């Protein structure tokens, strides 16, 4: 198809649920993307964190090709080896857990919400936080602390109390005899790269222990190496009762997962919850290859190393341009808060071959692959520097 044919097909046959950038990509490798005209782009925002290995990692591609030739689908009332292996590998990297496989982050969070209500035996309220984002399905949307995503979809499911982030007193004030869980992102991605304070998280863990509440950590965007550890909660010295994961696990393929502490995991029994395609053979092989690549290529260490360089370069830009208010984040999840709209900066970078994102209107979001190189970071920052020198110098 030619460029205009692609655009027309989208216009005529696909619902307009995304704001489209007028580019058609046809190939990806590592942190590079090629469009239909052969132009090359440096991707510093691969799919909201899906591309922790970049595009088309050879281990993932090989695993998928091999599995497709053997068994593509088997329903979850049978056993299969890739799912058994993946569950064991995930539990090894998290805590003593049992897992539930699904297809997306929203579905994983829905599972955590549903699990909490069953666990609560009449308690059903979940405390969540302002500027959080937990997904687009109705319960996950009700848990999300941003009105702009909820407008027009009311009435939303009840049972969510949204309070100020990083404020333990606000949490305590929202407690009731109906409270069953506290749910949070340790870094609020869609909320503007807001990082949870360590004292706050430790206080949440203590409060949950005292009140017999579940602590649910949404690692859909932060999980699997994004912060330099397999899971962001590992920076805080705590263990959640439930952790949800999605984006990066499949190496580019759709997968979601909920891991629950073993001592409570059997709360859900046969017939109480399900996901037809969750944890299928092809997806599990892709995820196993993703975990293998992270381990064998020492990508957690690379993420930590390159993080230092990335934040050093970003802070140099902050010192140079008054338009930058703050640089924050952990690992390779960086937010650059501006004193103005970020869209012109994103568009300027796009014209120069750099793909980044703007969230919360004024926060530039950079989430390069874990195997990013110093040279690629320098190229990205140099492009940002050039764009700021024109569009954001004051």
PyMOL commands that set and color helices and strands:
alter all, ss='L'
color gray80, all
select helices_A, chain A and resi 3-13+47-49+58-68+81-93+105-120+138-143+147-150+168-174+198-211+232-235+247-250+262-265+281-296+299-320+343-351+374-391
alter helices_A, ss='H'
color red, helices_A
select strands_A, chain A and resi 25-29+32-35+40-43+97-102+125-129+160-163+179-184+187-188+194-195+214-218+242-245+256-261+324-330+333-338+354-355+357-359+363-366
alter strands_A, ss='S'
color yellow, strands_A
deselect
rebuild
show_as cartoon
